[in-house]
Amino acid sequence: HRRYLLEGLPSIGAALADDEASYRYLGESILAHPPAEEVAAWLRDAGLAEVSWLKLAGGIVAVHRGWKLG
């Protein structure tokens, strides 16, 4: 997974879009993004209740939900 994001994705971007740099940045930003559990903790720390999330696309995307009570 990591190798694909750092090597494969930029190569594909260079070949298909003539834009290796943007696809290198995309791979790096995907790896730098915190896990869904950590984002949920941030939401709880910000005062949201009943925080939950749903992973989509094989875990590539996580949609978070929380409620502001009171």
Backbone as XML, in Angstrom:
<?xml version="1.0"?>
<chain id="A" units="angstrom">
  <residue number="1" name="HIS">
    <atom name="N" x="0.829" y="-1.187" z="0.000"/>
    <atom name="CA" x="0.000" y="0.000" z="0.000"/>
    <atom name="C" x="0.873" y="1.249" z="0.000"/>
  </residue>
  <residue number="2" name="ARG">
    <atom name="N" x="1.806" y="1.323" z="0.922"/>
    <atom name="CA" x="2.696" y="2.484" z="1.025"/>
    <atom name="C" x="3.538" y="2.645" z="-0.239"/>
  </residue>
  <residue number="3" name="ARG">
    <atom name="N" x="4.085" y="1.541" z="-0.711"/>
    <atom name="CA" x="4.916" y="1.603" z="-1.920"/>
    <atom name="C" x="4.104" y="2.079" z="-3.119"/>
  </residue>
  <residue number="4" name="TYR">
    <atom name="N" x="2.878" y="1.585" z="-3.244"/>
    <atom name="CA" x="2.016" y="2.027" z="-4.343"/>
    <atom name="C" x="1.787" y="3.532" z="-4.266"/>
  </residue>
  <residue number="5" name="LEU">
    <atom name="N" x="1.464" y="4.044" z="-3.064"/>
    <atom name="CA" x="1.168" y="5.474" z="-2.918"/>
    <atom name="C" x="2.381" y="6.353" z="-3.212"/>
  </residue>
  <residue number="6" name="LEU">
    <atom name="N" x="3.573" y="5.891" z="-2.835"/>
    <atom name="CA" x="4.769" y="6.717" z="-2.994"/>
    <atom name="C" x="5.488" y="6.514" z="-4.326"/>
  </residue>
  <residue number="7" name="GLU">
    <atom name="N" x="5.264" y="5.360" z="-4.964"/>
    <atom name="CA" x="5.953" y="5.090" z="-6.224"/>
    <atom name="C" x="4.993" y="4.878" z="-7.389"/>
  </residue>
  <residue number="8" name="GLY">
    <atom name="N" x="4.008" y="4.025" z="-7.185"/>
    <atom name="CA" x="3.085" y="3.705" z="-8.272"/>
    <atom name="C" x="2.199" y="4.864" z="-8.676"/>
  </residue>
  <residue number="9" name="LEU">
    <atom name="N" x="1.589" y="5.500" z="-7.694"/>
    <atom name="CA" x="0.663" y="6.601" z="-7.979"/>
    <atom name="C" x="1.346" y="7.752" z="-8.714"/>
  </residue>
  <residue number="10" name="PRO">
    <atom name="N" x="2.538" y="8.208" z="-8.282"/>
    <atom name="CA" x="3.201" y="9.272" z="-9.041"/>
    <atom name="C" x="3.556" y="8.852" z="-10.471"/>
  </residue>
  <residue number="11" name="SER">
    <atom name="N" x="3.931" y="7.585" z="-10.657"/>
    <atom name="CA" x="4.245" y="7.105" z="-12.006"/>
    <atom name="C" x="3.017" y="7.123" z="-12.898"/>
  </residue>
  <residue number="12" name="ILE">
    <atom name="N" x="1.894" y="6.713" z="-12.339"/>
    <atom name="CA" x="0.638" y="6.745" z="-13.096"/>
    <atom name="C" x="0.268" y="8.185" z="-13.419"/>
  </residue>
  <residue number="13" name="GLY">
    <atom name="N" x="0.418" y="9.080" z="-12.445"/>
    <atom name="CA" x="0.130" y="10.495" z="-12.672"/>
    <atom name="C" x="1.009" y="11.094" z="-13.748"/>
  </residue>
  <residue number="14" name="ALA">
    <atom name="N" x="2.273" y="10.694" z="-13.769"/>
    <atom name="CA" x="3.193" y="11.192" z="-14.792"/>
    <atom name="C" x="2.792" y="10.691" z="-16.168"/>
  </residue>
  <residue number="15" name="ALA">
    <atom name="N" x="2.410" y="9.419" z="-16.250"/>
    <atom name="CA" x="2.066" y="8.826" z="-17.541"/>
    <atom name="C" x="0.727" y="9.316" z="-18.078"/>
  </residue>
  <residue number="16" name="LEU">
    <atom name="N" x="-0.266" y="9.419" z="-17.213"/>
    <atom name="CA" x="-1.615" y="9.751" z="-17.679"/>
    <atom name="C" x="-1.918" y="11.244" z="-17.688"/>
  </residue>
  <residue number="17" name="ALA">
    <atom name="N" x="-1.342" y="11.979" z="-16.749"/>
    <atom name="CA" x="-1.703" y="13.397" z="-16.619"/>
    <atom name="C" x="-0.496" y="14.332" z="-16.757"/>
  </residue>
  <residue number="18" name="ASP">
    <atom name="N" x="0.674" y="13.761" z="-17.010"/>
    <atom name="CA" x="1.904" y="14.555" z="-17.096"/>
    <atom name="C" x="2.061" y="15.436" z="-15.858"/>
  </residue>
  <residue number="19" name="ASP">
    <atom name="N" x="1.768" y="14.852" z="-14.690"/>
    <atom name="CA" x="1.776" y="15.626" z="-13.448"/>
    <atom name="C" x="2.204" y="14.745" z="-12.274"/>
  </residue>
  <residue number="20" name="GLU">
    <atom name="N" x="3.444" y="14.327" z="-12.290"/>
    <atom name="CA" x="3.940" y="13.450" z="-11.230"/>
    <atom name="C" x="3.875" y="14.116" z="-9.860"/>
  </residue>
  <residue number="21" name="ALA">
    <atom name="N" x="4.188" y="15.400" z="-9.785"/>
    <atom name="CA" x="4.256" y="16.092" z="-8.492"/>
    <atom name="C" x="2.921" y="16.075" z="-7.755"/>
  </residue>
  <residue number="22" name="SER">
    <atom name="N" x="1.834" y="16.324" z="-8.465"/>
    <atom name="CA" x="0.517" y="16.333" z="-7.811"/>
    <atom name="C" x="0.155" y="14.958" z="-7.275"/>
  </residue>
  <residue number="23" name="TYR">
    <atom name="N" x="0.492" y="13.916" z="-8.021"/>
    <atom name="CA" x="0.165" y="12.570" z="-7.579"/>
    <atom name="C" x="1.105" y="12.106" z="-6.472"/>
  </residue>
  <residue number="24" name="ARG">
    <atom name="N" x="2.333" y="12.622" z="-6.438"/>
    <atom name="CA" x="3.223" y="12.338" z="-5.321"/>
    <atom name="C" x="2.651" y="12.978" z="-4.052"/>
  </residue>
  <residue number="25" name="TYR">
    <atom name="N" x="2.197" y="14.227" z="-4.173"/>
    <atom name="CA" x="1.583" y="14.921" z="-3.034"/>
    <atom name="C" x="0.345" y="14.161" z="-2.555"/>
  </residue>
  <residue number="26" name="LEU">
    <atom name="N" x="-0.467" y="13.672" z="-3.481"/>
    <atom name="CA" x="-1.668" y="12.924" z="-3.108"/>
    <atom name="C" x="-1.295" y="11.706" z="-2.268"/>
  </residue>
  <residue number="27" name="GLY">
    <atom name="N" x="-0.321" y="10.935" z="-2.716"/>
    <atom name="CA" x="0.106" y="9.761" z="-1.960"/>
    <atom name="C" x="0.622" y="10.116" z="-0.581"/>
  </residue>
  <residue number="28" name="GLU">
    <atom name="N" x="1.429" y="11.178" z="-0.508"/>
    <atom name="CA" x="1.967" y="11.611" z="0.784"/>
    <atom name="C" x="0.859" y="12.084" z="1.721"/>
  </residue>
  <residue number="29" name="SER">
    <atom name="N" x="-0.120" y="12.798" z="1.173"/>
    <atom name="CA" x="-1.198" y="13.303" z="2.029"/>
    <atom name="C" x="-2.102" y="12.170" z="2.518"/>
  </residue>
  <residue number="30" name="ILE">
    <atom name="N" x="-2.296" y="11.152" z="1.698"/>
    <atom name="CA" x="-3.081" y="9.991" z="2.133"/>
    <atom name="C" x="-2.381" y="9.310" z="3.309"/>
  </residue>
  <residue number="31" name="LEU">
    <atom name="N" x="-1.079" y="9.142" z="3.206"/>
    <atom name="CA" x="-0.327" y="8.492" z="4.288"/>
    <atom name="C" x="-0.284" y="9.337" z="5.551"/>
  </residue>
  <residue number="32" name="ALA">
    <atom name="N" x="-0.310" y="10.651" z="5.404"/>
    <atom name="CA" x="-0.228" y="11.546" z="6.561"/>
    <atom name="C" x="-1.561" y="11.712" z="7.284"/>
  </residue>
  <residue number="33" name="HIS">
    <atom name="N" x="-2.659" y="11.353" z="6.624"/>
    <atom name="CA" x="-3.975" y="11.553" z="7.233"/>
    <atom name="C" x="-4.135" y="10.622" z="8.427"/>
  </residue>
  <residue number="34" name="PRO">
    <atom name="N" x="-4.677" y="11.130" z="9.526"/>
    <atom name="CA" x="-4.836" y="10.287" z="10.720"/>
    <atom name="C" x="-5.911" y="9.219" z="10.524"/>
  </residue>
  <residue number="35" name="PRO">
    <atom name="N" x="-5.829" y="8.141" z="11.284"/>
    <atom name="CA" x="-6.855" y="7.100" z="11.207"/>
    <atom name="C" x="-8.210" y="7.607" z="11.698"/>
  </residue>
  <residue number="36" name="ALA">
    <atom name="N" x="-9.257" y="6.924" z="11.283"/>
    <atom name="CA" x="-10.630" y="7.324" z="11.616"/>
    <atom name="C" x="-10.834" y="7.437" z="13.122"/>
  </residue>
  <residue number="37" name="GLU">
    <atom name="N" x="-10.223" y="6.549" z="13.883"/>
    <atom name="CA" x="-10.378" y="6.570" z="15.333"/>
    <atom name="C" x="-9.825" y="7.866" z="15.934"/>
  </residue>
  <residue number="38" name="GLU">
    <atom name="N" x="-8.723" y="8.352" z="15.389"/>
    <atom name="CA" x="-8.116" y="9.586" z="15.895"/>
    <atom name="C" x="-8.985" y="10.799" z="15.563"/>
  </residue>
  <residue number="39" name="VAL">
    <atom name="N" x="-9.533" y="10.832" z="14.356"/>
    <atom name="CA" x="-10.437" y="11.927" z="13.983"/>
    <atom name="C" x="-11.656" y="11.916" z="14.898"/>
  </residue>
  <residue number="40" name="ALA">
    <atom name="N" x="-12.179" y="10.726" z="15.186"/>
    <atom name="CA" x="-13.325" y="10.613" z="16.090"/>
    <atom name="C" x="-12.980" y="11.157" z="17.479"/>
  </residue>
  <residue number="41" name="ALA">
    <atom name="N" x="-11.780" y="10.889" z="17.955"/>
    <atom name="CA" x="-11.354" y="11.410" z="19.265"/>
    <atom name="C" x="-11.297" y="12.934" z="19.242"/>
  </residue>
  <residue number="42" name="TRP">
    <atom name="N" x="-10.835" y="13.522" z="18.143"/>
    <atom name="CA" x="-10.814" y="14.987" z="18.018"/>
    <atom name="C" x="-12.221" y="15.548" z="18.108"/>
  </residue>
  <residue number="43" name="LEU">
    <atom name="N" x="-13.162" y="14.870" z="17.450"/>
    <atom name="CA" x="-14.552" y="15.342" z="17.474"/>
    <atom name="C" x="-15.124" y="15.261" z="18.887"/>
  </residue>
  <residue number="44" name="ARG">
    <atom name="N" x="-14.829" y="14.179" z="19.588"/>
    <atom name="CA" x="-15.277" y="14.056" z="20.983"/>
    <atom name="C" x="-14.647" y="15.141" z="21.848"/>
  </residue>
  <residue number="45" name="ASP">
    <atom name="N" x="-13.357" y="15.376" z="21.662"/>
    <atom name="CA" x="-12.655" y="16.415" z="22.426"/>
    <atom name="C" x="-13.223" y="17.803" z="22.135"/>
  </residue>
  <residue number="46" name="ALA">
    <atom name="N" x="-13.791" y="17.994" z="20.954"/>
    <atom name="CA" x="-14.393" y="19.277" z="20.579"/>
    <atom name="C" x="-15.802" y="19.423" z="21.138"/>
  </residue>
  <residue number="47" name="GLY">
    <atom name="N" x="-16.289" y="18.375" z="21.839"/>
    <atom name="CA" x="-17.583" y="18.463" z="22.490"/>
    <atom name="C" x="-18.722" y="17.757" z="21.789"/>
  </residue>
  <residue number="48" name="LEU">
    <atom name="N" x="-18.438" y="17.059" z="20.708"/>
    <atom name="CA" x="-19.512" y="16.329" z="20.033"/>
    <atom name="C" x="-19.802" y="15.022" z="20.767"/>
  </residue>
  <residue number="49" name="ALA">
    <atom name="N" x="-21.055" y="14.609" z="20.731"/>
    <atom name="CA" x="-21.492" y="13.371" z="21.379"/>
    <atom name="C" x="-21.881" y="12.353" z="20.316"/>
  </residue>
  <residue number="50" name="GLU">
    <atom name="N" x="-21.950" y="11.116" z="20.727"/>
    <atom name="CA" x="-22.375" y="10.030" z="19.844"/>
    <atom name="C" x="-21.605" y="10.050" z="18.526"/>
  </residue>
  <residue number="51" name="VAL">
    <atom name="N" x="-20.305" y="10.196" z="18.631"/>
    <atom name="CA" x="-19.457" y="10.228" z="17.438"/>
    <atom name="C" x="-19.357" y="8.822" z="16.863"/>
  </residue>
  <residue number="52" name="SER">
    <atom name="N" x="-19.532" y="8.732" z="15.568"/>
    <atom name="CA" x="-19.394" y="7.456" z="14.874"/>
    <atom name="C" x="-18.812" y="7.727" z="13.492"/>
  </residue>
  <residue number="53" name="TRP">
    <atom name="N" x="-18.420" y="6.665" z="12.831"/>
    <atom name="CA" x="-17.911" y="6.817" z="11.474"/>
    <atom name="C" x="-18.226" y="5.568" z="10.678"/>
  </residue>
  <residue number="54" name="LEU">
    <atom name="N" x="-18.220" y="5.743" z="9.373"/>
    <atom name="CA" x="-18.476" y="4.654" z="8.436"/>
    <atom name="C" x="-17.350" y="4.663" z="7.424"/>
  </residue>
  <residue number="55" name="LYS">
    <atom name="N" x="-16.648" y="3.550" z="7.317"/>
    <atom name="CA" x="-15.580" y="3.446" z="6.331"/>
    <atom name="C" x="-16.175" y="2.993" z="5.000"/>
  </residue>
  <residue number="56" name="LEU">
    <atom name="N" x="-15.738" y="3.644" z="3.946"/>
    <atom name="CA" x="-16.209" y="3.348" z="2.598"/>
    <atom name="C" x="-15.018" y="3.037" z="1.693"/>
  </residue>
  <residue number="57" name="ALA">
    <atom name="N" x="-15.295" y="2.505" z="0.537"/>
    <atom name="CA" x="-14.271" y="2.240" z="-0.482"/>
    <atom name="C" x="-13.115" y="1.412" z="0.083"/>
  </residue>
  <residue number="58" name="GLY">
    <atom name="N" x="-13.460" y="0.367" z="0.805"/>
    <atom name="CA" x="-12.434" y="-0.505" z="1.357"/>
    <atom name="C" x="-11.601" y="0.129" z="2.446"/>
  </residue>
  <residue number="59" name="GLY">
    <atom name="N" x="-12.150" y="1.157" z="3.104"/>
    <atom name="CA" x="-11.443" y="1.821" z="4.188"/>
    <atom name="C" x="-10.642" y="3.032" z="3.758"/>
  </residue>
  <residue number="60" name="ILE">
    <atom name="N" x="-10.706" y="3.381" z="2.480"/>
    <atom name="CA" x="-9.970" y="4.550" z="1.988"/>
    <atom name="C" x="-10.604" y="5.838" z="2.487"/>
  </residue>
  <residue number="61" name="VAL">
    <atom name="N" x="-11.922" y="5.827" z="2.637"/>
    <atom name="CA" x="-12.679" y="7.013" z="3.049"/>
    <atom name="C" x="-13.426" y="6.687" z="4.337"/>
  </residue>
  <residue number="62" name="ALA">
    <atom name="N" x="-13.482" y="7.650" z="5.246"/>
    <atom name="CA" x="-14.284" y="7.495" z="6.460"/>
    <atom name="C" x="-15.163" y="8.729" z="6.615"/>
  </residue>
  <residue number="63" name="VAL">
    <atom name="N" x="-16.457" y="8.508" z="6.717"/>
    <atom name="CA" x="-17.413" y="9.596" z="6.933"/>
    <atom name="C" x="-17.748" y="9.607" z="8.425"/>
  </residue>
  <residue number="64" name="HIS">
    <atom name="N" x="-17.493" y="10.734" z="9.068"/>
    <atom name="CA" x="-17.727" y="10.874" z="10.508"/>
    <atom name="C" x="-19.022" y="11.625" z="10.774"/>
  </residue>
  <residue number="65" name="ARG">
    <atom name="N" x="-19.607" y="11.295" z="11.932"/>
    <atom name="CA" x="-20.839" y="11.964" z="12.357"/>
    <atom name="C" x="-20.773" y="12.168" z="13.859"/>
  </residue>
  <residue number="66" name="GLY">
    <atom name="N" x="-21.276" y="13.302" z="14.293"/>
    <atom name="CA" x="-21.355" y="13.581" z="15.718"/>
    <atom name="C" x="-22.459" y="14.587" z="15.975"/>
  </residue>
  <residue number="67" name="TRP">
    <atom name="N" x="-22.917" y="14.626" z="17.204"/>
    <atom name="CA" x="-24.022" y="15.517" z="17.576"/>
    <atom name="C" x="-23.545" y="16.541" z="18.594"/>
  </residue>
  <residue number="68" name="LYS">
    <atom name="N" x="-23.955" y="17.785" z="18.383"/>
    <atom name="CA" x="-23.712" y="18.825" z="19.376"/>
    <atom name="C" x="-24.970" y="18.918" z="20.222"/>
  </residue>
  <residue number="69" name="LEU">
    <atom name="N" x="-24.861" y="18.531" z="21.475"/>
    <atom name="CA" x="-26.022" y="18.512" z="22.360"/>
    <atom name="C" x="-26.077" y="19.794" z="23.177"/>
  </residue>
  <residue number="70" name="GLY">
    <atom name="N" x="-27.319" y="20.201" z="23.480"/>
    <atom name="CA" x="-27.509" y="21.351" z="24.354"/>
    <atom name="C" x="-27.438" y="22.666" z="23.725"/>
  </residue>
</chain>
